[in-house]
Amino acid sequence: MRALDCPARLRTLAAALLVAAPLAVASSGCASACKRVAADRQAFLQREASASAPQLLLALPLAPLSQELTRRLSRVKPVRVPLPELGIGGVDLPLGSLSARLHSIILLPAAPEHLAFRARVNLSAGNQTVTTIDLEAEFRPRLDVANGVVDVAVTPADIARVRPTIPASERKRLGDFLYGQVPAMARRFVNRQAVDGLVERLADDLLGGSWPLIRDNLLGDVGTLTEFSIDLPELPLAAIGLRSTDADLLLAITSDLPAAGLTSLARDPNTPATLPQLRISGSAVAELVNWQMAEGAIPGRYTREGVASPRGTFEAGATWEPGQRPLKLHVWDSTKECAYVQFGGTPRVSVGGGELAVAVNDATIEESKGSAKVRAALWFRRLGHQTFAVSESTAANVRFELFGAQMRATATSASLTNDILTLGLTLIEERPAARQSR
């Protein structure tokens, strides 16, 4: 612990008692102390990426996306569909025509790297729903790892290629409709089972001969039914994995940072299921700070008091070590103090006043080499807060384009549990700035 100490009093005593050669040896001891600090700093900078699991997880709830899609589809005008002439037992059924309307498009869970959808067409007579036609298919969103972009789009052509079906429950409802068309005077001569036999004929017509009319007229001028993209913040990305659950579209993000991965690739249930969520491993939280320091995005040099300054002699870094006081702040001075200090603390995070608040009540100096006199609380108040400000900035730089609207994320809740930082997000539309009149 004291191998790097070279206090001024010792140097004065050495000057008084030693001849020139011994004095040179003492001076070289101080120089070697600075070299050891510099070497330790260099070893820290040369850490290599070793993550075998994603370090960030973005969860997007499917329900709000499906609701927005359904709202957009409500603008599509319905189509009149003439029904074939049907009769039973010498009784003609006055079927006329039905109104076909795009009712909904719902995003569904699917195989890894895929997403599925169900488009539903409602057929109605007046205010009565007669039956529905479903179209379900899987598709593969475009993942552009190099640029951090995820594009999800379903076009009318995607739906047109899907074979339509009428679910069993809807076939029963179709039978109820047909039986209701039998004139009251003739019902005692018409067997309900016989009416049910007509369901297959009518269903075959709706899914066969009449389907091109429904498809082409409903989808012809719709454009892209669903289109949204996710623009991830600027990170040294290595991979983007996509999977979906009953509730969420999950983007598992792996970076080239030397950070440990997440222990769980699932939504934190403590965040409302209707809100997007970003989860970051504690190790990645620390490494994001080191990366932004290396990029020059945030200060990397500090004074003895922990104040950022380009002339500060202390160089900073951060790591995360599961266990007691997991956030470690490291500072090296290899030019003046010839010192190294490691601080440890347990952060507590929350969101207040629209900003991420961080409290560290157990900040302490865990290791020191050299004679630097510093206060742990000062460093955590500044560099420790900066660590989580970077995490908040990472969340805020997730951009969305949802159905033509530009959205950005802002953190509305925060928690730190089991070495994972979880940020609940709200999407805010970014409106273009109004032009100023000249």
C-alpha positions as CSV (number, residue, x, y, z in Angstrom):
1,M,0.0,0.0,0.0
2,R,2.9,2.4,0.7
3,A,5.3,1.2,-2.0
4,L,4.5,4.3,-4.1
5,D,4.8,6.9,-1.3
6,C,7.5,9.5,-1.7
7,P,6.6,12.3,0.6
8,A,8.5,15.6,0.6
9,R,9.9,15.2,4.2
10,L,11.6,11.9,3.2
11,R,13.1,13.6,0.2
12,T,14.5,16.4,2.4
13,L,16.0,13.9,4.8
14,A,17.6,12.0,2.0
15,A,19.2,15.1,0.6
16,A,20.8,15.9,3.9
17,L,22.1,12.5,4.7
18,L,23.0,10.8,1.4
19,V,25.8,11.4,-1.1
20,A,25.0,11.9,-4.7
21,A,24.8,8.2,-5.7
22,P,22.4,7.2,-3.0
23,L,20.3,10.3,-3.7
24,A,20.0,9.2,-7.4
25,V,18.7,5.9,-6.2
26,A,16.0,7.6,-4.0
27,S,14.9,9.8,-6.9
28,S,14.7,6.8,-9.2
29,G,12.3,5.3,-6.6
30,C,9.9,8.2,-7.1
31,A,10.2,8.0,-10.9
32,S,9.5,4.2,-10.8
33,A,6.4,4.9,-8.7
34,C,5.1,7.2,-11.5
35,K,5.9,4.5,-14.0
36,R,4.0,1.9,-12.1
37,V,1.0,4.2,-11.9
38,A,1.3,4.9,-15.7
39,A,1.6,1.1,-16.4
40,D,-1.5,0.4,-14.3
41,R,-3.4,3.0,-16.2
42,Q,-2.3,1.6,-19.5
43,A,-3.3,-1.9,-18.5
44,F,-6.8,-0.5,-17.7
45,L,-7.1,1.1,-21.1
46,Q,-6.2,-2.1,-22.8
47,R,-9.0,-4.2,-21.4
48,E,-10.6,-6.3,-24.1
49,A,-14.2,-7.1,-24.9
50,S,-15.3,-10.5,-23.6
51,A,-19.1,-10.3,-23.4
52,S,-20.9,-13.5,-24.4
53,A,-24.3,-12.1,-23.7
54,P,-26.1,-8.8,-24.6
55,Q,-25.4,-5.9,-22.4
56,L,-28.5,-3.8,-23.2
57,L,-32.1,-4.8,-23.7
58,L,-34.7,-2.6,-25.2
59,A,-38.3,-3.8,-24.6
60,L,-41.1,-2.3,-26.8
61,P,-44.7,-3.2,-25.8
62,L,-46.6,-4.6,-28.8
63,A,-50.1,-3.6,-27.6
64,P,-49.6,0.2,-28.1
65,L,-48.1,-0.4,-31.5
66,S,-51.0,-2.6,-32.5
67,Q,-53.5,0.0,-31.2
68,E,-51.9,2.7,-33.4
69,L,-52.0,0.4,-36.4
70,T,-55.7,-0.3,-35.8
71,R,-56.4,3.5,-35.5
72,R,-54.7,4.1,-38.9
73,L,-56.7,1.3,-40.5
74,S,-59.9,2.9,-39.4
75,R,-59.4,5.5,-42.2
76,V,-59.6,2.9,-44.9
77,K,-63.0,3.0,-46.7
78,P,-65.0,-0.3,-46.6
79,V,-65.8,-2.3,-49.7
80,R,-69.2,-3.8,-50.7
81,V,-69.0,-7.5,-51.4
82,P,-71.9,-9.2,-53.3
83,L,-72.7,-12.6,-52.0
84,P,-73.7,-15.6,-54.2
85,E,-77.2,-16.7,-54.5
86,L,-78.0,-19.5,-52.0
87,G,-81.1,-21.4,-51.3
88,I,-82.2,-24.3,-49.2
89,G,-85.2,-26.6,-49.4
90,G,-86.6,-24.5,-52.2
91,V,-86.3,-21.3,-50.1
92,D,-84.1,-18.5,-51.5
93,L,-81.9,-16.7,-49.0
94,P,-81.9,-12.9,-49.6
95,L,-78.2,-12.4,-48.8
96,G,-77.5,-9.3,-50.9
97,S,-74.0,-8.0,-50.0
98,L,-71.8,-7.4,-47.1
99,S,-69.5,-4.6,-46.1
100,A,-65.8,-5.5,-45.7
101,R,-63.6,-3.3,-43.6
102,L,-60.0,-3.6,-42.4
103,H,-60.6,-4.1,-38.7
104,S,-57.1,-4.4,-37.1
105,I,-53.5,-5.5,-37.6
106,I,-51.9,-7.0,-34.5
107,L,-48.3,-7.7,-33.9
108,L,-47.7,-11.2,-32.5
109,P,-44.8,-13.2,-31.0
110,A,-42.7,-15.2,-33.5
111,A,-39.5,-17.2,-34.0
112,P,-36.2,-15.4,-33.1
113,E,-35.3,-12.6,-35.4
114,H,-38.9,-12.5,-36.7
115,L,-42.1,-10.8,-35.9
116,A,-45.6,-11.9,-36.8
117,F,-48.8,-10.1,-37.6
118,R,-52.5,-10.8,-37.9
119,A,-54.6,-8.7,-40.2
120,R,-58.3,-9.0,-39.7
121,V,-61.1,-8.1,-42.1
122,N,-64.6,-7.7,-40.7
123,L,-67.6,-8.5,-42.8
124,S,-70.9,-7.0,-41.7
125,A,-74.5,-6.5,-42.6
126,G,-75.6,-3.1,-41.2
127,N,-74.4,-3.1,-37.6
128,Q,-74.2,-6.9,-37.4
129,T,-70.8,-8.5,-37.7
130,V,-71.3,-11.5,-39.9
131,T,-67.8,-13.0,-39.8
132,T,-64.1,-12.1,-40.0
133,I,-61.3,-13.1,-42.3
134,D,-57.8,-13.5,-40.8
135,L,-54.4,-13.2,-42.4
136,E,-51.4,-14.3,-40.3
137,A,-47.8,-14.3,-41.4
138,E,-44.2,-13.9,-40.1
139,F,-41.7,-11.5,-41.4
140,R,-38.2,-10.6,-40.7
141,P,-37.4,-6.9,-39.7
142,R,-34.3,-5.4,-41.2
143,L,-31.5,-5.2,-38.7
144,D,-28.7,-2.8,-39.7
145,V,-26.0,-3.4,-37.1
146,A,-23.5,-1.1,-38.6
147,N,-25.8,1.9,-38.3
148,G,-27.8,0.7,-35.3
149,V,-31.2,0.7,-37.1
150,V,-34.1,-1.7,-36.8
151,D,-36.9,-1.3,-39.4
152,V,-40.3,-3.0,-39.1
153,A,-42.7,-2.8,-42.1
154,V,-45.7,-4.7,-43.3
155,T,-46.9,-3.7,-46.8
156,P,-50.1,-4.6,-48.6
157,A,-48.1,-7.0,-50.7
158,D,-47.1,-8.9,-47.6
159,I,-50.8,-9.3,-46.7
160,A,-51.8,-10.1,-50.3
161,R,-49.5,-13.1,-50.3
162,V,-51.0,-14.6,-47.1
163,R,-53.8,-17.2,-47.5
164,P,-56.9,-15.9,-45.8
165,T,-58.8,-18.1,-43.3
166,I,-62.1,-17.9,-41.4
167,P,-61.6,-19.2,-37.8
168,A,-63.9,-21.9,-36.5
169,S,-65.7,-19.5,-34.1
170,E,-66.3,-17.1,-37.0
171,R,-67.7,-19.9,-39.2
172,K,-70.3,-20.5,-36.4
173,R,-71.2,-16.8,-36.5
174,L,-71.6,-17.0,-40.3
175,G,-74.0,-19.9,-39.8
176,D,-76.0,-17.9,-37.3
177,F,-76.2,-15.1,-39.9
178,L,-77.4,-17.5,-42.7
179,Y,-80.1,-19.0,-40.4
180,G,-81.2,-15.5,-39.6
181,Q,-81.8,-14.9,-43.3
182,V,-84.3,-17.7,-43.6
183,P,-87.8,-16.2,-43.6
184,A,-89.7,-16.8,-40.4
185,M,-92.5,-18.6,-42.2
186,A,-90.1,-21.1,-43.7
187,R,-88.0,-21.9,-40.6
188,R,-90.1,-24.8,-39.6
189,F,-89.3,-26.5,-42.9
190,V,-85.5,-25.6,-42.8
191,N,-83.2,-27.7,-40.6
192,R,-80.4,-25.7,-38.9
193,Q,-77.9,-28.4,-39.8
194,A,-78.8,-27.9,-43.4
195,V,-78.1,-24.2,-43.1
196,D,-74.7,-25.0,-41.5
197,G,-73.9,-27.0,-44.6
198,L,-74.1,-23.7,-46.6
199,V,-71.5,-22.1,-44.4
200,E,-68.7,-24.0,-46.2
201,R,-70.0,-22.9,-49.6
202,L,-70.2,-19.3,-48.6
203,A,-66.8,-19.4,-46.8
204,D,-65.2,-20.9,-49.9
205,D,-66.7,-18.0,-52.0
206,L,-65.4,-15.3,-49.5
207,L,-61.9,-16.9,-49.4
208,G,-61.9,-17.7,-53.1
209,G,-63.9,-16.0,-55.7
210,S,-64.7,-12.8,-53.7
211,W,-61.3,-12.5,-52.0
212,P,-59.5,-10.7,-54.9
213,L,-62.2,-8.1,-54.8
214,I,-61.8,-7.6,-51.1
215,R,-58.0,-7.7,-51.2
216,D,-57.5,-5.4,-54.1
217,N,-60.1,-2.7,-53.1
218,L,-59.1,-2.7,-49.4
219,L,-55.4,-2.8,-49.8
220,G,-54.9,-1.0,-53.1
221,D,-54.4,2.5,-51.8
222,V,-53.4,1.8,-48.2
223,G,-49.7,2.1,-48.6
224,T,-47.5,0.6,-45.9
225,L,-49.7,-0.7,-43.1
226,T,-47.1,-0.7,-40.4
227,E,-43.8,1.0,-40.6
228,F,-41.6,2.0,-37.7
229,S,-37.9,2.2,-37.1
230,I,-35.7,2.3,-34.1
231,D,-32.4,4.2,-34.3
232,L,-30.2,3.1,-31.5
233,P,-27.7,5.6,-29.8
234,E,-24.2,5.8,-31.1
235,L,-22.4,2.8,-29.6
236,P,-19.7,0.4,-30.7
237,L,-22.3,-2.2,-31.7
238,A,-21.3,-5.8,-32.3
239,A,-24.8,-7.5,-32.7
240,I,-28.5,-6.8,-32.4
241,G,-30.7,-9.8,-31.6
242,L,-34.5,-9.6,-32.0
243,R,-37.2,-11.8,-30.4
244,S,-40.7,-11.2,-29.4
245,T,-42.9,-12.4,-26.5
246,D,-46.7,-12.2,-26.0
247,A,-46.1,-8.6,-24.7
248,D,-42.9,-7.2,-26.1
249,L,-40.6,-6.8,-29.0
250,L,-37.2,-7.3,-27.4
251,L,-33.9,-5.9,-28.9
252,A,-30.9,-7.5,-27.3
253,I,-27.8,-5.3,-27.9
254,T,-24.3,-6.5,-27.7
255,S,-21.4,-4.0,-27.9
256,D,-17.7,-4.2,-28.3
257,L,-17.2,-2.7,-24.8
258,P,-15.4,-4.9,-22.3
259,A,-18.5,-5.2,-20.2
260,A,-20.3,-8.2,-18.7
261,G,-23.7,-9.1,-20.2
262,L,-27.2,-9.0,-18.7
263,T,-28.1,-11.9,-16.4
264,S,-31.7,-11.8,-17.7
265,L,-33.1,-11.0,-21.1
266,A,-36.6,-10.2,-20.0
267,R,-38.6,-7.1,-19.1
268,D,-38.5,-5.9,-15.5
269,P,-42.1,-6.5,-14.3
270,N,-41.8,-3.4,-12.0
271,T,-42.1,-1.1,-15.0
272,P,-45.6,-0.6,-16.4
273,A,-46.2,-3.1,-19.3
274,T,-47.4,-0.3,-21.5
275,L,-44.1,1.6,-21.4
276,P,-40.9,0.9,-23.3
277,Q,-38.0,-0.1,-21.1
278,L,-34.2,0.0,-21.4
279,R,-32.1,-2.3,-19.3
280,I,-28.3,-2.0,-19.0
281,S,-25.9,-4.3,-17.1
282,G,-24.0,-2.5,-14.4
283,S,-20.7,-3.4,-16.1
284,A,-22.0,-1.7,-19.3
285,V,-23.0,1.4,-17.3
286,A,-19.4,1.8,-16.2
287,E,-17.9,1.0,-19.6
288,L,-20.1,3.5,-21.4
289,V,-18.4,6.1,-19.3
290,N,-15.0,4.9,-20.2
291,W,-15.9,4.8,-23.9
292,Q,-17.3,8.3,-23.9
293,M,-14.1,9.5,-22.1
294,A,-12.0,7.9,-24.8
295,E,-14.2,9.5,-27.4
296,G,-13.8,12.9,-25.8
297,A,-17.6,13.2,-25.3
298,I,-17.2,13.6,-21.5
299,P,-14.2,14.8,-19.4
300,G,-11.5,12.3,-18.6
301,R,-9.3,14.5,-16.5
302,Y,-10.0,15.8,-13.1
303,T,-8.4,17.9,-10.3
304,R,-7.7,16.4,-6.9
305,E,-11.1,17.6,-5.8
306,G,-12.8,15.6,-8.6
307,V,-13.6,18.7,-10.7
308,A,-13.4,18.1,-14.4
309,S,-10.5,20.1,-16.0
310,P,-8.4,19.6,-19.1
311,R,-5.4,20.5,-17.0
312,G,-6.3,18.1,-14.2
313,T,-3.6,15.6,-13.4
314,F,-5.9,12.8,-12.5
315,E,-7.2,10.4,-15.2
316,A,-10.4,8.6,-14.4
317,G,-12.1,5.3,-15.2
318,A,-15.0,3.2,-13.9
319,T,-15.7,-0.5,-13.4
320,W,-18.6,-2.5,-12.0
321,E,-17.9,-5.4,-9.6
322,P,-20.9,-7.3,-8.3
323,G,-21.0,-7.4,-4.6
324,Q,-20.4,-4.8,-1.9
325,R,-20.1,-1.2,-3.3
326,P,-20.3,-2.4,-6.9
327,L,-19.5,0.9,-8.7
328,K,-15.7,1.4,-8.6
329,L,-14.2,4.7,-9.6
330,H,-10.5,4.7,-10.4
331,V,-8.2,7.7,-10.7
332,W,-4.5,7.8,-11.7
333,D,-2.0,10.6,-11.5
334,S,1.3,9.5,-13.1
335,T,2.8,13.0,-13.5
336,K,2.5,14.9,-10.2
337,E,1.1,12.9,-7.2
338,C,2.3,9.5,-8.6
339,A,-0.8,8.1,-7.0
340,Y,-3.7,5.7,-7.7
341,V,-7.0,5.7,-5.8
342,Q,-10.0,3.3,-6.0
343,F,-13.3,4.4,-4.7
344,G,-16.3,2.1,-4.1
345,G,-20.0,2.9,-3.7
346,T,-23.5,1.6,-3.9
347,P,-25.6,3.9,-6.1
348,R,-29.3,4.4,-5.6
349,V,-31.2,5.8,-8.6
350,S,-34.5,7.5,-9.1
351,V,-36.2,10.0,-11.5
352,G,-37.2,13.3,-10.1
353,G,-38.0,16.6,-11.9
354,G,-37.5,14.9,-15.3
355,E,-33.9,13.9,-14.5
356,L,-32.1,10.9,-13.1
357,A,-31.1,11.4,-9.5
358,V,-28.3,9.4,-8.0
359,A,-27.4,9.0,-4.3
360,V,-24.3,7.2,-3.0
361,N,-24.4,7.0,0.8
362,D,-21.5,4.6,1.3
363,A,-18.8,6.1,-0.8
364,T,-15.4,5.1,0.5
365,I,-11.8,4.9,-0.5
366,E,-11.1,1.2,-0.9
367,E,-7.5,1.3,-2.1
368,S,-4.8,4.0,-2.5
369,K,-1.2,4.2,-3.5
370,G,0.7,7.4,-3.2
371,S,0.2,10.5,-1.2
372,A,-2.9,11.9,-2.8
373,K,-5.4,13.2,-0.2
374,V,-8.9,13.1,-1.7
375,R,-12.4,12.7,-0.5
376,A,-14.5,9.9,-1.8
377,A,-17.8,11.8,-1.5
378,L,-16.5,14.6,-3.8
379,W,-15.6,12.1,-6.5
380,F,-18.9,10.3,-6.4
381,R,-20.8,13.5,-6.3
382,R,-19.1,14.5,-9.6
383,L,-17.8,11.5,-11.5
384,G,-20.3,9.1,-10.0
385,H,-23.2,11.2,-11.1
386,Q,-21.6,11.6,-14.5
387,T,-21.6,7.8,-14.8
388,F,-25.4,7.7,-14.6
389,A,-25.8,10.8,-16.7
390,V,-24.2,8.9,-19.5
391,S,-26.8,6.1,-19.0
392,E,-29.6,8.6,-19.1
393,S,-28.2,10.2,-22.2
394,T,-27.9,6.7,-23.8
395,A,-31.7,6.2,-23.2
396,A,-32.5,9.7,-24.5
397,N,-30.6,9.0,-27.7
398,V,-32.8,6.1,-28.7
399,R,-34.9,7.6,-31.5
400,F,-38.1,6.2,-33.0
401,E,-40.0,6.9,-36.2
402,L,-43.5,5.6,-35.5
403,F,-45.8,5.8,-38.5
404,G,-44.2,9.0,-39.7
405,A,-43.8,10.7,-36.3
406,Q,-40.3,11.3,-34.9
407,M,-40.1,10.3,-31.3
408,R,-37.4,10.4,-28.6
409,A,-37.2,8.5,-25.4
410,T,-37.0,10.1,-21.9
411,A,-36.6,8.2,-18.6
412,T,-39.6,8.4,-16.3
413,S,-38.5,5.7,-13.8
414,A,-35.3,4.1,-12.7
415,S,-34.1,1.3,-10.5
416,L,-30.9,-0.6,-9.9
417,T,-31.3,-4.2,-8.9
418,N,-29.2,-7.3,-9.3
419,D,-26.5,-5.3,-11.1
420,I,-28.9,-4.1,-13.8
421,L,-30.0,-0.5,-14.4
422,T,-33.6,-0.4,-15.6
423,L,-35.0,2.8,-17.1
424,G,-38.8,3.1,-17.8
425,L,-39.2,5.2,-20.9
426,T,-41.8,7.5,-22.3
427,L,-41.8,8.5,-26.0
428,I,-42.1,12.2,-26.8
429,E,-42.9,13.4,-30.2
430,E,-40.2,15.7,-31.6
431,R,-42.0,18.4,-33.6
432,P,-39.9,20.4,-36.1
433,A,-39.0,23.9,-35.0
434,A,-41.3,26.6,-36.2
435,R,-39.8,28.8,-38.9
436,Q,-39.3,32.4,-37.8
437,S,-40.7,35.0,-40.0
438,R,-38.2,37.4,-41.5
